[in-house]
Amino acid sequence: MATNTFDIGDRPTYTATFKLTVGDAVTDPSTVTFIWRTSAGVESSYVYGAAAEVAKSSTGVFTFTPAAVAAHGKHVCRVKSTSPTAAAELAVAVRASSFATP
């Protein structure tokens, strides 16, 4: 699991590209779901077609932009799909701020 570092108030964007196992062609899955887990352990799911936070850039390429991170600690973004079935996770480290109201 890769890790990126952000500051409180940042709005990271995640991109997922889905490819067929055979032939490596880019394809649209039947469903695409991004799951965002905050450092407090709260999980929220965002499904393409139902959530404004998930957009399709082109065939097989989807982006997810959660709300601005509001707390320091480890946050995790997971993306999963069906037909083809795939999943990936990316951990996000959010630095604590030196300011009382960052």
Phi and psi in degrees as GROMACS dihedral restraints (atoms count N, CA, C in turn):
[ dihedral_restraints ]
;  ai    aj    ak    al  type     phi  dphi    fc
    3     4     5     6     1   -77.3    20    10
    4     5     6     7     1   158.5    20    10
    6     7     8     9     1  -131.5    20    10
    7     8     9    10     1   134.3    20    10
    9    10    11    12     1  -116.2    20    10
   10    11    12    13     1   157.4    20    10
   12    13    14    15     1  -117.5    20    10
   13    14    15    16     1   133.9    20    10
   15    16    17    18     1  -134.0    20    10
   16    17    18    19     1   172.5    20    10
   18    19    20    21     1  -110.9    20    10
   19    20    21    22     1   157.6    20    10
   21    22    23    24     1   -56.4    20    10
   22    23    24    25     1   133.7    20    10
   24    25    26    27     1    99.0    20    10
   25    26    27    28     1   -16.6    20    10
   27    28    29    30     1   -70.0    20    10
   28    29    30    31     1   152.0    20    10
   30    31    32    33     1  -121.2    20    10
   31    32    33    34     1    87.3    20    10
   33    34    35    36     1   -66.5    20    10
   34    35    36    37     1   150.8    20    10
   36    37    38    39     1  -119.5    20    10
   37    38    39    40     1   135.0    20    10
   39    40    41    42     1  -114.8    20    10
   40    41    42    43     1   139.3    20    10
   42    43    44    45     1  -120.1    20    10
   43    44    45    46     1   132.6    20    10
   45    46    47    48     1  -122.5    20    10
   46    47    48    49     1   131.2    20    10
   48    49    50    51     1  -116.2    20    10
   49    50    51    52     1   127.1    20    10
   51    52    53    54     1  -106.3    20    10
   52    53    54    55     1   127.6    20    10
   54    55    56    57     1  -128.1    20    10
   55    56    57    58     1   150.5    20    10
   57    58    59    60     1   -70.4    20    10
   58    59    60    61     1   147.0    20    10
   60    61    62    63     1   -65.5    20    10
   61    62    63    64     1   -41.6    20    10
   63    64    65    66     1   -97.5    20    10
   64    65    66    67     1   124.1    20    10
   66    67    68    69     1    90.2    20    10
   67    68    69    70     1   -15.0    20    10
   69    70    71    72     1    61.8    20    10
   70    71    72    73     1    22.3    20    10
   72    73    74    75     1   -77.6    20    10
   73    74    75    76     1   142.7    20    10
   75    76    77    78     1   -73.8    20    10
   76    77    78    79     1   137.8    20    10
   78    79    80    81     1  -144.5    20    10
   79    80    81    82     1   155.1    20    10
   81    82    83    84     1   -88.2    20    10
   82    83    84    85     1   122.8    20    10
   84    85    86    87     1   -71.3    20    10
   85    86    87    88     1   165.3    20    10
   87    88    89    90     1   -66.5    20    10
   88    89    90    91     1   -43.2    20    10
   90    91    92    93     1  -135.8    20    10
   91    92    93    94     1   147.1    20    10
   93    94    95    96     1  -130.4    20    10
   94    95    96    97     1   123.1    20    10
   96    97    98    99     1  -127.3    20    10
   97    98    99   100     1   127.9    20    10
   99   100   101   102     1  -103.3    20    10
  100   101   102   103     1   135.7    20    10
  102   103   104   105     1  -118.6    20    10
  103   104   105   106     1   126.3    20    10
  105   106   107   108     1  -110.5    20    10
  106   107   108   109     1   123.7    20    10
  108   109   110   111     1  -116.3    20    10
  109   110   111   112     1   119.2    20    10
  111   112   113   114     1   -78.2    20    10
  112   113   114   115     1   170.1    20    10
  114   115   116   117     1   -65.3    20    10
  115   116   117   118     1   -18.0    20    10
  117   118   119   120     1   -85.0    20    10
  118   119   120   121     1    -3.2    20    10
  120   121   122   123     1    89.2    20    10
  121   122   123   124     1     7.7    20    10
  123   124   125   126     1   -82.2    20    10
  124   125   126   127     1   125.1    20    10
  126   127   128   129     1  -108.7    20    10
  127   128   129   130     1   136.8    20    10
  129   130   131   132     1  -132.3    20    10
  130   131   132   133     1   139.2    20    10
  132   133   134   135     1  -106.6    20    10
  133   134   135   136     1   142.8    20    10
  135   136   137   138     1  -132.2    20    10
  136   137   138   139     1   118.0    20    10
  138   139   140   141     1  -106.8    20    10
  139   140   141   142     1   133.9    20    10
  141   142   143   144     1   -60.0    20    10
  142   143   144   145     1   133.7    20    10
  144   145   146   147     1    96.8    20    10
  145   146   147   148     1   -17.9    20    10
  147   148   149   150     1  -121.2    20    10
  148   149   150   151     1   -20.3    20    10
  150   151   152   153     1  -119.6    20    10
  151   152   153   154     1   128.9    20    10
  153   154   155   156     1   -64.9    20    10
  154   155   156   157     1   -20.9    20    10
  156   157   158   159     1   -72.5    20    10
  157   158   159   160     1   -15.1    20    10
  159   160   161   162     1  -110.7    20    10
  160   161   162   163     1   127.3    20    10
  162   163   164   165     1  -129.7    20    10
  163   164   165   166     1   155.2    20    10
  165   166   167   168     1  -104.3    20    10
  166   167   168   169     1   119.9    20    10
  168   169   170   171     1   -82.6    20    10
  169   170   171   172     1   -40.7    20    10
  171   172   173   174     1  -166.0    20    10
  172   173   174   175     1  -177.5    20    10
  174   175   176   177     1   -53.0    20    10
  175   176   177   178     1   121.5    20    10
  177   178   179   180     1    76.5    20    10
  178   179   180   181     1     0.9    20    10
  180   181   182   183     1  -117.2    20    10
  181   182   183   184     1   119.3    20    10
  183   184   185   186     1  -126.4    20    10
  184   185   186   187     1   144.3    20    10
  186   187   188   189     1  -121.4    20    10
  187   188   189   190     1   152.0    20    10
  189   190   191   192     1  -133.4    20    10
  190   191   192   193     1   127.0    20    10
  192   193   194   195     1  -126.4    20    10
  193   194   195   196     1   103.3    20    10
  195   196   197   198     1   -75.4    20    10
  196   197   198   199     1   173.3    20    10
  198   199   200   201     1   -60.8    20    10
  199   200   201   202     1   161.8    20    10
  201   202   203   204     1   -56.5    20    10
  202   203   204   205     1   136.8    20    10
  204   205   206   207     1   -67.7    20    10
  205   206   207   208     1   133.8    20    10
  207   208   209   210     1  -113.5    20    10
  208   209   210   211     1    -5.5    20    10
  210   211   212   213     1  -141.4    20    10
  211   212   213   214     1   149.8    20    10
  213   214   215   216     1   -79.0    20    10
  214   215   216   217     1   164.8    20    10
  216   217   218   219     1   119.5    20    10
  217   218   219   220     1  -169.5    20    10
  219   220   221   222     1   -90.6    20    10
  220   221   222   223     1   122.1    20    10
  222   223   224   225     1  -112.5    20    10
  223   224   225   226     1   153.6    20    10
  225   226   227   228     1  -133.5    20    10
  226   227   228   229     1   135.2    20    10
  228   229   230   231     1  -111.0    20    10
  229   230   231   232     1   128.3    20    10
  231   232   233   234     1  -122.2    20    10
  232   233   234   235     1   138.7    20    10
  234   235   236   237     1  -122.8    20    10
  235   236   237   238     1   139.7    20    10
  237   238   239   240     1  -142.9    20    10
  238   239   240   241     1   156.4    20    10
  240   241   242   243     1  -141.6    20    10
  241   242   243   244     1   165.3    20    10
  243   244   245   246     1  -124.3    20    10
  244   245   246   247     1   145.5    20    10
  246   247   248   249     1    48.6    20    10
  247   248   249   250     1    69.7    20    10
  249   250   251   252     1   -83.2    20    10
  250   251   252   253     1   154.5    20    10
  252   253   254   255     1   -84.2    20    10
  253   254   255   256     1   124.7    20    10
  255   256   257   258     1  -154.1    20    10
  256   257   258   259     1   160.2    20    10
  258   259   260   261     1  -157.9    20    10
  259   260   261   262     1   152.4    20    10
  261   262   263   264     1  -155.9    20    10
  262   263   264   265     1   155.9    20    10
  264   265   266   267     1  -133.0    20    10
  265   266   267   268     1   149.4    20    10
  267   268   269   270     1  -138.3    20    10
  268   269   270   271     1   122.1    20    10
  270   271   272   273     1   -86.2    20    10
  271   272   273   274     1   143.8    20    10
  273   274   275   276     1  -124.0    20    10
  274   275   276   277     1   123.9    20    10
  276   277   278   279     1   -95.8    20    10
  277   278   279   280     1   124.0    20    10
  279   280   281   282     1  -108.7    20    10
  280   281   282   283     1   120.1    20    10
  282   283   284   285     1   -71.8    20    10
  283   284   285   286     1   146.6    20    10
  285   286   287   288     1   -71.7    20    10
  286   287   288   289     1   146.8    20    10
  288   289   290   291     1   -93.6    20    10
  289   290   291   292     1   150.4    20    10
  291   292   293   294     1   -82.7    20    10
  292   293   294   295     1    -7.1    20    10
  294   295   296   297     1  -100.0    20    10
  295   296   297   298     1   148.2    20    10
  297   298   299   300     1   -67.8    20    10
  298   299   300   301     1   -34.7    20    10
  300   301   302   303     1  -131.2    20    10
  301   302   303   304     1    83.5    20    10
